[in-house]
Each structure stands twice: as C-alpha cells, then as structure tokens.
C-alpha cells in the first residue's frame, strides 16, 4: 500500500475511533488508539506525530490534506534569511501551496520569527495595526521588524 494511502487509513480509523469511543479512559479503545499512534509514527517516521491532532480532521481539512500534514517533517528553526522569509510570506499570501503545506509553512514562520500570531499579519493585517489591504511587501517588512 502506498504510504499516503496507509497514513489516510490510519488517520481515518483513529478519528472515527475518537469520535465513537472514549479513548482517554484507557481500556480497549485507548489501546486501539495507542496502536494506531504507533503505526502512524512508524509509517511517517515522525516520532513526535500525535494522532490526537487529527481528531475530527474533517472539520478542518479533507483526509488527503490531513495525511499530507502528518507526513511533513516537524517545523524547526533553520535560520532562514530575510529574503527567504519575504518569499515565504509572499507565497503564502498568493496561495502557492495546498492547505497542508500552507499550515506547515505558517508553523515554519512562527519558529523563524518567534511571532505566534504570524498568520494574522498575512490574513488579517488589521489585527496587528496594519491597513486591511496592506501590500504583501509591507506585511513581510512588518514581520521582519516585529520578529523576536
């Protein structure tokens, strides 16, 4: 079975189990969820992957996007240059990525800038004191100026 298909299957099984059973109380449902968690980590190679992140995934994304998200590496601070950060903000603002990659790159921006609400800068600039129609270049410069 293709890796993406296997991850989709695991996420869907876990989400349905969490929807139908009390998995937090331990017992058989908790053991099943723990086994699905172990399988997800094994298939994706992500030791920190958390199956609980996909509880009711369908309210936020489709199954394929959820699986792609599960397979992405953990966002880490790698020391992106100012130009890299500008490009990333521009690409996110211009919807160059699918939902899973957009979420991933927003997490990368959070790590790189130390700005927990960096998404507001891009999607709701008025929330951070900018004009609602602020150009992407201005948003990028503000993110760079406000980073920690």
C-alpha positions in Angstrom: 0.0 0.0 0.0 1.3 3.5 -0.9 2.5 5.5 2.1 -0.1 8.3 1.6 -2.9 5.7 1.5 -1.7 4.0 4.6 -1.5 7.3 6.5 -5.0 8.2 5.3 -6.3 4.9 6.6 -4.7 5.3 10.0 -5.9 8.8 10.4 -9.5 8.0 9.4 -9.6 4.9 11.7 -8.2 7.0 14.6 -10.6 9.9 14.0 -13.6 7.6 13.8 -12.5 5.8 17.0 -12.1 9.1 18.9 -15.5 10.2 17.7 -17.2 7.0 18.7 -15.4 5.9 21.9 -13.8 7.4 25.0 -10.2 6.8 24.2 -8.9 8.9 27.0 -10.1 6.5 29.7 -7.7 3.8 28.7 -9.4 0.4 28.2 -9.7 -1.3 24.8 -10.4 2.0 22.9 -7.4 3.6 24.4 -5.2 0.6 23.5 -6.5 0.7 19.9 -5.8 4.4 19.6 -2.2 3.8 21.0 -1.7 1.1 18.4 -2.8 3.5 15.7 -0.5 6.2 17.1 2.4 3.8 17.0 1.6 2.8 13.4 1.3 6.4 12.3 4.8 7.2 13.8 6.3 4.1 12.2 4.8 4.8 8.7 5.6 8.5 8.7 8.9 8.3 10.5 7.8 11.2 12.7 8.4 10.1 16.4 6.5 13.2 17.6 3.5 12.7 15.4 0.3 12.9 17.5 -2.8 11.0 16.3 -4.9 13.3 18.5 -4.1 16.2 16.1 -6.4 14.5 13.7 -9.5 14.2 15.9 -12.4 15.3 13.7 -10.0 16.3 11.0 -12.9 16.6 8.6 -14.0 19.8 10.3 -10.7 21.5 9.1 -9.5 19.6 6.1 -10.1 16.6 3.8 -8.4 13.3 4.5 -5.7 13.7 1.9 -4.7 17.0 3.4 -4.6 15.5 6.9 -2.4 12.7 5.6 0.0 15.1 3.9 0.2 17.1 7.1 1.0 14.0 9.1 3.9 13.2 6.7 5.5 16.6 6.8 8.6 17.0 9.0 8.4 18.9 12.2 8.9 22.6 11.6 12.2 23.7 13.0 14.1 27.0 13.1 16.8 26.7 10.5 17.9 30.4 10.2 16.0 31.5 7.1 17.4 34.7 5.6 15.2 37.8 5.4 14.8 37.2 1.7 13.6 33.6 2.4 11.1 34.9 4.9 9.8 37.5 2.4 9.4 34.9 -0.3 7.6 32.5 2.1 5.2 35.2 3.2 4.6 36.2 -0.5 3.9 32.6 -1.5 1.5 32.0 1.4 -0.3 35.3 0.6 -0.6 34.3 -3.0 -1.9 30.8 -2.2 1.0 29.0 -3.8 0.6 25.9 -1.6 -2.1 23.5 -0.8 -3.7 23.6 2.7 -1.2 21.2 4.3 1.8 23.0 3.0 0.4 26.4 4.0 -0.2 25.2 7.5 3.4 23.8 7.6 5.0 27.0 6.3 3.0 29.1 8.7 4.5 26.9 11.5 7.9 27.5 10.0 7.3 31.2 10.0 6.3 31.0 13.7 9.5 29.2 14.5 11.7 31.5 12.4 10.2 34.8 13.6 9.0 34.0 17.1 5.7 35.6 16.2 2.9 33.2 17.4 0.2 35.1 15.5 2.2 35.5 12.3 -0.9 34.2 10.4 -2.7 37.4 11.4 -0.1 39.5 9.7 -0.8 37.7 6.4 -4.6 37.1 6.6 -5.8 39.8 9.0 -3.2 42.6 9.0 -5.7 45.0 10.7 -5.4 42.7 13.8 -1.7 43.9 14.1 -2.3 47.5 13.4 -1.8 47.5 9.6 -4.2 48.5 6.8 -6.6 45.7 5.9 -5.4 46.0 2.3 -1.7 46.2 3.2 0.5 45.0 0.3 2.4 41.7 0.9 5.7 43.5 0.7 4.7 45.8 3.6 3.4 42.8 5.6 6.7 41.0 5.1 8.7 44.0 6.3 6.5 44.3 9.4 7.0 40.6 10.2 10.8 41.1 9.9 10.6 44.2 12.0 8.5 42.5 14.7 10.3 39.2 14.9 11.9 38.2 18.2 
